[in-house]
Amino acid sequence: MKTIKSKDNEKIKLVKSLHKAKYRNREKKFFSEGLRSVELAIEHNADIVFSIISESFFRDAKNKAFIDILDSRTNVFTVSDLLFDSICTTENTQGILAVFDIDDMSVNIFNGEIHKKIILLDRVQDPGNVGTIIRTADAAGFDLVILTKGCVDIFNPKVVRSTMGSLFYMDVIVDDENDILEKLRNSNVQIVSSSLDANSYFDEVSYDESVALVVGNEANGVNQFWYDNSDILVKIPMFGKAESLNVAISSAILMYKIVR
């Protein structure tokens, strides 16, 4: 285990650069903050390029066993608390982050025999929403998350943090909507889109064994392209005065109905 003291160290500069999508794409790397996230990455046998921990994290006796495990899996570097805080995206850090290769996380293959329960995010742009949907899809037993181009970058630090480690378990694809539609049709997947203008409520319809649930952009909803190519449009009833639900909340309601 080595100590990094300078803010000009190449690994410190790398982590700072990974805050931005253009550098994540160039370096083909991303990072994840937080103890539980790194623990889950290890449980999933994710390939950690290196890890950085703060001095406080290193000195905390309760972290010793985990640090030993982490040190056996990758290169671990310690930094001062102040330097650690400077490379993180959160205000109250836990003192640990890990860097991963994007290529090791990429699925890019839809297998209709394996992927039976799919959630498709159409231009969803809020990182917290995307991360929460991935986490909920994992919890609900969905097999695949598909993002259309126009969604927030899947490796955005806020997305990664919001998944609470589920990113390391879930298969995720980013693709053009025409290519996605072709793959779903070729695998006879039922396409279900959420719509405030649907005639049917979500608990009044029958779902096939293979289903792709389409949820849309926070401001504009699902693209007309998906409405035109859906087998079913469904809506969630609004009993109060609210006009709609947050996309992550509505996704959770619909996913759990589909799997039940």
N, C-alpha and C positions, 0 to 999 in steps of 0.2 A: 504494500500500500504506500502511495506517494502523496506528498503534500504539494499543492499548487498555491503559490503566494501572490502571483502577479495577475492583474486583470488583462494583461496582454498575452497570457498563455494561450496557445492555439486551441486548446480544448474549451477554455472559457469563451474565446471568440466564436468558436463553432456553436456552442449552445446558444449564445446571444443571437447569432445569425438565424438559428432555427425558429426564432419567433416569427419569421416572415416566410410566406409560402414560396417565394422565388428562390430562397436559399435552401429550403427543404427540398424543393424539386431539383436544384442543382447538386446538392450534396447527397441526395437520396437517403436522407436521415430525418428523424424526428425525435423528440424527447418526451418523457412522461414524468410528472412530478408526484410525490407522495409515496408513503410507505406501502399502503395496500396495493397501489398500482404496480409497484415494482415486485412485491410479493407474488401477485397474480401472474406477472410476466414470467417469473421464475417457475411457478407451478405449471405454466403452459409451455415451458421449455423454450421461451422466446430467446433469440440470440441477442444478448446485450453487448453493444459495442464497447461501452465503458459506463461507469457510474461515478457520480460526484456526491459526496456527503459533507454536511457542515461539521464544524468542530464540535458543536453542541450535540449533534446526533452521534458522533463518534464517541464522545465522553459519557453518554448516557448508558449506564450498565445494562439496562433492559434490552438494548439494541445489539449487544455483543454477539449473541448467537446468530442473529440475522446477518450482521456484518461479515462474520466468518463464512456463512453460506454464500453471500454475495461475492466475497473476495475469491472464493473458489471457482466462481463462474465467469468472472470478468475482471478487468482492471478497475480498481476503486481508487479515487483520488479524494483527499480531504482538503477543504478550504475553510477560511474563516467564515463566521456567520455573516459578516457584512458582504463578503464577496459572493457567498452563496445567494443571499437575498438579491443581489444585483443581476443575477442571471435567470431568476424565476419570474413567472407571470402572476404569482399569487402574493398577497400581502402577508399572510400568516403561513409561512412555509413549514413543512415538516422536516426539512433538512436533508432530503434525499431526492435525487432524480437519476434517470437512466436514459441513455441514448440508444436508439435502435435503427437498424437498416430498414428503409421503406420496402425494399424489394423482398425482404424476408416476410413481410406482412401481407403482400399482395396476393389476392386470390385470382381475380380476372377470369374465372371460369364459372359458368353456371351449369350445374349438373342436375337435370330434372329428376333423376332418380334419388338424389340426396336432398336437394333443396325443395321441400314441399311447402314450407311456410315462409313467405317472403314479404318484407316490407320495402316499398319503393318510395324514396323521398324525392319529390319533384321540386327542385329549386329551393329547398329549405336552406335558409342562409344564417340562421342564428346558431352559433356554436353550441350553446347550452342545450338548445332543442335537439340538435343532431346527436350530441353525446347522450342525452337522456333517452332518446328513442332507441339508440343502439343498446344501451343498458337494459331498457325495458324489453326489447326484442329478445335479448339473451335470457332474461328472467321468464319470459312467456314461452320459451321453447321454440322461437322462430329459428330458421336455418340460415337465412341470408338477408343481408341489407344491401339494397341497390340504391345508389345515388345517381341522379341525372347530372349532367354537366350544368353548372349554374348553382349547385349546392356549395356550401362552405367546404373548404379543404378538410378532408377527413383527418388529417394529421395536425390541424390547428391545435395548439396547446390547450385551449379551452374545450375543444371537442374531446381530446384525449382524456383530460381530467374529468369531464362530465360522464364519460363511459364507466368510470370507476373500475377499470381493468377489463371490462367486457370486450373492448376492442381486441384483446389478445385471444378471445375465444370465438368471436363471431367472424363468419365469412362476409367480406365486404367487397362490392364491385362498384366502380365508377365507369359509366358508359354513356354513349349517345342514346337518346330515347328511341330512335328507329332500330338500332341494334338490339336494345333491350326488348322491345316489342317483338321482334322477330324470334328471339330466343324463347320468350314466354309462350308465344303461339306454337312454336315447333315442339314445345314440351307439354302442350295442352294445359297450361296453367290458367285458372280462372282469374280474371283481372277485376278487382273490386276497388272502386274509387270513392272517397268520401266527398260528399257534396251537400251544401246547405239546401240545394234545389232538388235533391233526390225525392222520389215519390215514396221510397221505402225506408223504414227505420232499420237500424243495424241488427236488431234482434228479431226481425220479421222475415229474414231471408235465409236461404240454405247456402252453406259454403261447401265447395268441393274439397277433396283431400289436398289438392295442390292449389294454393291461393297466393296471389300477389296483391297485397293491400297498398293502394296508392294514396299518399297524403301529400298535401301541397304547401306551397309558399305561404309564409305567415301573413302577408298582406293580400295576396291575390288568389289563394287557394290552388287547386289542381289545374294544370294547364288543359286547355280545350282538347289538345291532342289525346290526353289520357281519357277524358270524358268520351270522346268519339270512339275510342278503342276498348272501352270497358265492357265487361259482361253485365255488371251490376253497379248501380250507384246507390250508396246508402248514406243516411244521416243519423246524427245523434239528437234526440229530442232536447229542446231547451224549455225547461219548465219555469224558469225565472225570466228576468229581463235581459240577460246577457244574450248577445246575438250569436256568439260563437265561443269555442273553447281554444285554448292554446294547443298548437299542433302536437306537442308531446303528450298532453293529457288525452286528447282525442285518439291519438295513436294507441295509447295504452288501453283505453276502453275497447277499441275495435280489435286489437290483437288478442286480448284475453277472450273476447267473444268467439273469435275465429278458432282458437285452439280448443275451446270447450264445446 
